[in-house]
Amino acid sequence: MRLPILLLCLLALPAAAEPIPLTAVGKQLNAEDLQQTRIGKLDWRGTLELGSADSRFGGYSGLLIGADGLDLTAVSDLGHWLSGRLTYDGAGRLTSFTGAEIRPLLGEDGQPLHGKAEGDAEALTRDEQGRLLVSFERDHRILAYDDLGSAGVLLPAPPIHPKDGNAGLEALETLPSGGGLLALTESGEAEGGGAFLWRDGSWHPLGYRRTRNLSAVGATATPDGTVYLVERSWSLVGGLELRIARLRAAEIQPGAELRPEELAVLRPPLMVDNFEGIAARRTPQGETLLYLLSDDNLNPVQRSLLSVFAVE
């Protein structure tokens, strides 16, 4: 029995965005020292703990923030887009996240991606043509999207072959002024040491100098070509450690060894969790603001935290 043509057309339509209930509770940087507002070369500008009763919420690893700081877009480990609006107080401190909507990431066939095997999205950037680029772990690939409701278009991905499917492409960022794409893996065992530069139609391997077993899990660039990184390590003995670091534009060249400059180290008792998403913007006053979003791994003992810092 053939399905009616109208029903086939409806099945092919992309899923629309759905509003979801979301809470955004303000948190202190350090619950043990309420006066602390500075870490290394970063000034704290607010933290929200995000939560939702919607089972699709959580696992956010890739982050974009609009140029005015109002629009937030994120991608999750289970193949969903999250979007919403941010607000601030008179001092520029982050105060709320409203209008949250969720929708599925679509594959090349225009159908929703399912589960971690297909939808383990880890990084999000916008290329110079305005497309949204999403990189995935497990099934290592990069998909380009015209908008949140469009089907993905497959792009060439770096030649990574990690031993662990969960230790692949973690960070992807567009470099301004035709600088190409910077891709970083969580594991240094990938070919070329785990860093790659897309330029002149091919991927070039880069070196990446690692510190204290920290792995790059997120990257974002400012208009001058500076790249800001979030690096992470975790162990039963040492616990969670996060580092915010910086690369200068001139360092990012084919064949170079990247040597991140440390800006700040984040550890408990600071309000931290598994920060993987990072986005930057410049304010009209010339400040560089960094936004960090944590991946709660859909684990009830972890949190989805959104923090803002100004770079010294």
N, C-alpha and C positions, 0 to 999 in steps of 0.2 A: 504494500500500500504506500503510495507516494504522499509525502507531506504537502499540504497546500503551499503554494509559492509565498504567500504572505507570511506563513509561519516560518518558513526557511529564512526569509529576510529578517524577521524579528530575532531569530536565533543568532544571526550574524551581527546584530547591533552590539556595539560595545556597552558594557555596564555603566550606568550613570553613577555620578558621585552620590553618596548617601551621607546625610548628616549623622553624626554619632554624639552621644553624650560624653562630655570630657570635663574633668576637673583639673584645675591648675592651682596648686597650693604653693605660696611663696615660702622659700627656705633661706636660712642664714648660710653664709659661706662656711662658718665654723660654729657649730652649736656649743662648743666649749669655750669659745672666745668671740663674743658677739661684736667686738670692736674690730675684728680683722676684716679688712677689705682689700688686702694686697697679697699677691703671691709672686715672688720673683719680679719680673718685668710686666706683670699684668695687674690691672685694677679691676676688681669685681663690680659688675653692674646688674646683678640680680640672678636668682635661680628659681625655677618653677619645677615642682614635681608633678608630672602629668599622669593622669590615670583615666580609665574608661571601663565601663561594664561590658563594652562590646568585645567579644572574644577575638576579633581581628586586630585589636589595638596592641601595639608593642613590637619589639624587635627592630627598632629603627636604627639604621646604620649610615644612610646617606642623607645629606641635608643641603638645602638651598634657602637663602634668605634674600628677599627682594632688596633692591638698592635703597629703598626708603626704610627698610627694617620692619615693614608691616606684614609682608606675605611670607609664610613658611611653607615649604614643600619638603617632604621626606619620603624615603622608600624603606620598606621593611624586609626582613628575612623571609617572610612568607608571601612576598609578591604583591604588596599593596602600596598605593600612594596614600599619603596623609597630607592634607592641606588645611590652612587656617590663618587667622590674623593675630598679630601680637600687638600689645599696647604697653605703654611706658608711663611713668610718672613724670612730674615736672623736672626732676633731676636726671631724667634719662634712664632710670632703672626699670628693668623688665617687671611688669606687674600682672599680665594676664595673657591667655591664649584662648580665643573664641572662634566660633564658626567652624569647628572641626568637621571635615568631610573625609570619607575614605572611599577608595575605588580600587579595583584590581589592576595590576600591571597586565598588559596584554602581550602575547607572544607575536611572532611573525605572522601567524595565521589569524590574528585578530581575536583570539580566544584567551580568557584569563589563564595566567600561569598558576600552577597548583603545587603547593607544598614546597619544601626546601629544595627538592631535587631540581625543580624548574625555576623557582622564584626567589632564591637566596640572594637578593639584591644587597650589595655592600657599599656602593658609592654612587654619587649623583653629581653631575656637573652640566653646565650649559655651554655648548660649543659656540664658535663665532658666528654660526648661521642661526643661532637661537634655538637649536634643537636641544632636548634634554637627553643626555647620555647616561645610561645606567650600566654598571658593571656587576657581574654575578660571580659567585663562588660555586663550587661543586661542578656545575656545568659552566665552565669558564668561558665567558663571552661578554660582548658589549652590544647593547641594543640602543638605537637612537629613536627618539619619540618627537613628533612635531608638537604634541600637547599631551595632557594627562589621559585623554581618551583615545589616542591613536594606537595603531598596531606598531610593534617594534620592528626596526630595520637592523639587520645584522651588520656589524662593522668588524674590520680586522682586529683581532685581539693579540696581546703580546704572547710570545711563545713560552708559556709557563707550563711546567709539568711537575707540580709539587707532589711529594710522596703522600701527603695528607690532603684530601679534597677540600678540607676546611681551612687550609692554610694558603690559599691562592690570592687572587687579585682583591685587594682591600681598599685601595685608594686610587682615585682617578680624578684628574683636574685639568681643565683647559688653561693653557698658558696664554696670556694676552699678546696682542700685536703679532699674531702669526707664529707664536712660539711652539705650537703643537700641543700634544697631550702628554702629561706625566702620569705614569701608572706605577704603583708600588704594591708589592705582595707582602703578606704577613710572614712568609717564610723566606729566609735567605737562601734556601736550597734550590730556588728556581734558577733557570739559566740566566747568566748575567748578574747574579747576586740579588735579584729580586726587584730591580728598578729598571724602568724602560721609558724611552722618550719617542713618541710618534712625531716624526718630522720628515718632510719631503717624501711622503708616501710609503714610509716603512718604519718599523720599530727598531730602535737602537738600544742595546743594553747599556746600563749604567751601573756603577758601583754604589753601594750604600753603606756608610759606616754606622754600625749599630753600637748603642751604648747600654750597658747593664741589661742585656737580653731584651731590650725594648724593641718592639716591632711597630712599623708604621701602619696605622689603621684608618687614617683619614688625612685629606689634604685639601687646601683651598688657596686660591691666589688672589692678590689685589692687583689693581690696574697697572702698577709699576713693575709687575712680574715677580714680586716677593711671594714665596709659597710658605704657608703656615701649615704645620703638621701636628697631629696628635698621635703619640706613640704610647704603647701599652705593654705592660708585663704583668703576669699574675703567677703566683706559686703558693703552695700550701705554707711554705716557710715565710716568704716575703710579703704575701698578700698582694693587694692591687697597687700598682704604681702607674701613673700617667705623666707624660711629659709633653709640654707644648714647646715646639721648636720652630726654627725658621731657616729657609734657604733663600739666598739671594739669586736674582734672575741670572746674573752672569755665570753662576756656578752650573746651571742646568744646560749642559751641552753634551752631544753624543760622545760616549766614551769616558765621561767625567766620573769621578767618585764624589757622591753627595755626602757632605759633612754637616748635618744639621746643627744649628746654633741653639743652645738651650735658652728658653725664656722663663719657664716655670715648671716646677714639679708638683703634682697634685697627689696627695695621699690622705687617707683617713688620719685625723678626724674631720678633714675638710669634707664638704658635701660633694662627694664624687661617686660615680658608679662606672659602668663599662662604656666610657665615652668613645664613640667611633665616628659619629657625624661631626663635621666641622665646616663652618661657613664664615666668610669674612665680608665686611662692607666698610666703605669709607663714609663718614658723616660729613655734612656740609662744613663742619668746623675743622675737618682734616684729621679726625681721629680714625684709627683702625679698630673696629670692633670684631671680636671673634665670638661665634656662637658654637657651643658644644652640646651635642645631643647624645644621650646614652642609650645603648641597646640593652634592654632588660632580658634578652634571650627568652622572653615569654615565661620567665621564672618568677614565681610570686615573691621570692626573697630579694629580688633585684628591683630597680626602679628606672623609670623613664625620666631623666632629669634634663632640663634645658637651662644652660647657664650662659651668661654673657660676660665677656671681659674686654677691657680696653687695653691695647698694647702701648707700653711706655713710649 
